[in-house]
Amino acid sequence: MHYEIRGVVEEDLHYLAGHLRGADMVELTATYGSSKTPVEALSSSTEHSEKVSVITGSSGDPMFLFGYSAFSPRCKLIWAVGTPEIAQRAYFVPFLKASRSVLQGWFEDNPHVEYFLNLAHADNHVHLKWLQWCHAELLPAMPYGPLAEEFHPFLIRRAEYV
């Protein structure tokens, strides 16, 4: 199956907000509570990021949105959400391979950055497995967000990629 990684347009956010994986929607709600709609949450993440990309499938519809933002001089905050389509066998293996290449490119583009970090909802099992595939170090879960749900902090270190 054909896929493309490209920049984000406004319509992507509306499409994704209505088609996210259930676990990604739970994670957005646990992160923002009722203070933001899914479109507002995705818009906020996109607006506050230095780099944002979307992966589209053969249909041209977005299936994965990801990016990073500044956190400290040596660290960037990384984030991602997706639709169930990204987990289809036709896309999943190419997506896995592309994930590591994208991370390597981000480290190469940011020579001062030692690691990417964020938190992932403890019940977002597919996301956690993907992070481990990307050589993320998962830390013990802790309460986070307005609902105090369990999230795993994670780190992806430069040493794994460059």
N, C-alpha and C positions, 0 to 999 in steps of 0.2 A: 504494500500500500504506500502511496505517496504521502509525504508530510512535508511541511515547510515551517521553518522558524523565522518569524518576522517581528516587526514592531507592532505595538498595540494601537488599535483605533477604538473610539468610544463605543461603537456597536459591539465590540468583543466583550466588554464588561457587562453589558445588558444580557447578551447571550449566555455568558458564563454564569451570571447570577441566577439564571433560570434553569441551568443544566448541571450544576456542580454535583459531584459525588456526594452522597449523604454524609459521609464522614468529614468531607471538607466543609459542608454547610454547618455541621455540628461544631467544627473547629472555629469557624468564623463567628458563630453565635457565642461560643464560650469565650472568645477573645474580646468581642465588642459588646456583648450583652444586647440589650434592645436599643442601645444608643444609635446604631447605624443599621440601615437596610443592607442586604448583600451587595447591591450596586454601590452604595456609599462606602462600604468597607473595601471593596475592590478598587474603587476610585481613589480612596485615601491611600491605600498601599501603593498604587501606581503613581500618584502625584508625589509621594514622599520618597520615591525610589530614584536612584541614579541610573539604573539600567533595568529595563523591563522588556520581556519578549513573550510572544505567544506562539504556541505550536498549533497549526491547523492541519486537519486531515484532508483526505481526498475531496470531501464535500466543500472544503473551504471554511467550515465552521471551526471556531477555536475549541481546542480540547485541553489545553494546559497553559496556564499563565504563571510566570515566574520572574523574579527579579531580586535586586539587592539594594540596600540603602546604607548610608553612613551610620556607623555606631561609635567608633573610636578610630584614631589614626591607624591602628593595627588590625582592625576588625570591621567586618561588614555584616549587616543583618540580612539573611537570605530568607526568601519565602516562596511558596508555590501553592497553587490550587489546580484542580483538574476536573474534567467530566468523566463519566464512566467509559467513554470512548477511548481514552488514553490507555486503559487497561485491556483493551481487546488485543488478542494475540498478534494480530497483524501490525499493531503499532507498538506493543509493549517492548519487544526485544530491540527494535531500532531506538526506541525512547531510552531504554537503559543504556545502550551504547552512547547515545548522544549526550546523556546526562553527565557522564564523566568528562567528555570532551568540552562541554560548556563550562563545567567547573574549572577545568584546567585553563581554559581561555580566560576566565575571570581572574584567576590567580596571576596569569601572565600579564593581563591588562592592569593589574593592581599590585606591582612588585613590593609595596610596603605592607600589604595585608598578609597577616599570619594565619588568620582563620575566619571562616564564616560561622555565624551562630544564629540560633533562634530557639523556639520551643515548638513542639508538636504535640497535639492532643494525644493523651495516652490510649484512647480507643481508636485512633486512626492507624490501624495495623498495617494497611498497605503503604501508607506514607512512611511509617517507621521502618518497614522492610526496605523500601526504596532508599531511605536515608542511609541505612546500613550498607546497601549496595554501593552507595556513593562514599563509603569509608567514613561515615559520620560516627562520632563517639556519642552514644546516648547516655545521658546522666539519669540518675533516679528521678522518678516523677515527683512533682510538687504542685501544690495548688497555685492557680494563676487565673487572672481575669476577674471580671465582676461577678462571675458565678462560682469562682474558686474551684474550678474543675481541675483534674489532674493533667499536667503537661510534662513531657520530657524535655529538658534543655538538651541541646545537641551542639557539637562543634565539628566542623570539617576543617582539618588542618592543612596548611600549605604543603607540609612535608609529604603528604599522601599524593600530591599531584605534580610538584615541580622538582 
